[in-house]
Amino acid sequence: VRVGSAGDFVLLRRIMVEQIPLDPISIVHGSDPLQRLLDLSALTSTYDFVVCDSQGNYEGMVIAADMNPVLMDRAAVPLLVVGDLMRRDIAPVQTTDDLAAVFDAFSLHDVNHLPVCIETACEKIIGLVSRSAVIRKYQEALKEV
């Protein structure tokens, strides 16, 4: 998404994550066998997963792009667990974050979904915000200006 003017940047600062519909999350654990991700993908058409510890606290994500190399070598699947593919560098965005911050996070991590938490409990993920939903909301806001 290209932001061309200062007015566009101001608009991005006015729209918060809480104004965007969130996608549901599929929670897995680092110790789960990788086959669980493949099974969940087949059942739910989910390709990005939130990894939590046994108390439900956020640890990281497994994204579809990181699973592609493993799918090329299916013999490796029984040998791997979710923690082997988990990305710990993807910090949750908060419901109070604006779209400018969210666009920065999408650019930094090059992912299609970001985990979302509320400001007072960042260890608990409430949903995923998708890049397409953010762009759609921004485009709707542009039409209203």
C-alpha positions in Angstrom: 0.0 0.0 0.0 1.4 3.3 -1.0 0.8 6.3 1.2 1.2 9.4 -0.8 0.4 12.4 1.3 0.5 13.7 4.9 -3.3 13.5 4.8 -3.1 9.7 4.1 -0.7 9.3 7.0 -3.1 11.2 9.3 -5.9 8.9 8.2 -3.8 5.8 9.0 -3.2 7.2 12.5 -7.0 7.6 13.0 -8.0 4.0 12.3 -7.3 1.5 15.1 -7.0 -2.3 15.0 -10.1 -2.6 17.0 -12.1 -1.3 14.0 -11.0 -4.2 11.8 -12.7 -7.6 11.9 -10.3 -10.2 13.2 -9.8 -13.7 11.8 -10.1 -16.6 14.3 -7.0 -18.2 15.6 -5.8 -21.8 15.6 -3.7 -22.4 18.7 -1.0 -25.0 18.7 1.8 -25.8 21.1 5.5 -25.9 20.5 5.7 -29.5 21.4 2.9 -30.6 19.0 4.0 -32.7 16.1 4.2 -30.9 12.8 1.6 -33.2 11.4 -1.0 -31.5 13.7 -0.5 -28.3 11.6 -1.0 -30.1 8.4 -4.2 -31.8 9.8 -5.5 -28.5 11.1 -4.8 -26.8 7.7 -6.8 -29.5 5.9 -9.7 -29.3 8.3 -9.9 -25.5 8.7 -8.2 -24.0 5.7 -5.9 -22.2 8.2 -2.3 -21.6 7.2 -1.0 -19.3 9.9 -1.0 -20.6 13.5 -0.5 -19.0 16.9 1.8 -20.9 19.2 1.0 -20.8 22.9 2.5 -22.4 26.0 0.5 -24.6 28.3 -1.1 -21.6 30.1 -2.3 -20.1 26.8 0.4 -17.4 26.6 1.7 -16.3 23.2 5.1 -17.7 22.2 5.2 -17.1 18.4 3.7 -18.0 15.1 4.1 -20.6 12.4 3.2 -19.1 9.0 2.4 -20.8 5.8 5.6 -19.7 4.0 7.7 -21.4 6.7 5.9 -24.7 6.2 6.4 -24.8 2.4 10.0 -26.2 2.5 8.9 -28.9 4.9 6.1 -29.9 2.5 8.7 -30.5 -0.2 10.4 -33.1 2.0 7.4 -35.0 3.5 9.8 -37.5 5.1 10.9 -34.8 7.6 7.3 -34.2 8.9 7.3 -37.0 11.5 10.7 -35.8 12.8 9.6 -32.2 13.5 7.5 -30.4 16.1 5.8 -27.0 15.9 8.6 -25.4 17.8 11.0 -26.2 15.1 9.2 -23.9 12.7 7.9 -21.3 15.1 8.9 -17.7 14.6 9.4 -15.8 17.9 10.1 -12.4 16.2 6.5 -11.6 15.4 5.2 -9.5 18.3 1.4 -9.0 18.7 -0.2 -5.8 17.7 -2.6 -4.3 20.2 -6.2 -3.4 19.5 -5.3 0.2 20.3 -2.5 0.3 17.7 -3.2 2.4 14.6 -2.9 1.3 11.0 0.4 3.1 10.5 2.0 0.8 13.1 0.3 -2.2 11.7 1.6 -1.5 8.2 5.1 -1.2 9.6 4.7 -4.6 11.4 3.5 -6.2 8.1 6.5 -4.8 6.3 8.9 -5.8 9.0 7.8 -9.4 9.2 6.5 -10.0 5.6 3.5 -12.0 6.8 -0.2 -12.1 5.9 -1.5 -12.2 9.4 -0.4 -10.6 12.7 -1.5 -11.8 16.2 -3.7 -9.3 18.1 -3.9 -8.8 21.8 -5.5 -6.2 24.1 -3.3 -3.6 25.7 -3.7 -5.1 29.3 -2.9 -8.7 28.3 -0.4 -9.0 25.5 0.3 -12.6 26.3 -3.2 -13.6 25.3 -4.0 -13.5 21.6 -7.6 -12.7 20.7 -7.5 -13.0 16.9 -5.4 -12.4 13.8 -5.5 -9.2 11.7 -5.0 -9.9 8.0 -3.1 -7.7 5.6 -6.1 -7.7 3.3 -8.5 -6.6 6.0 -6.2 -3.7 6.9 -5.9 -2.6 3.3 -9.7 -3.0 2.8 -10.4 -0.8 5.9 -7.9 1.8 4.7 -9.5 1.9 1.2 -13.0 2.3 2.8 -11.7 5.2 4.8 -10.2 6.9 1.8 -13.7 6.8 0.1 -15.2 8.5 3.1 -12.7 11.4 3.0 
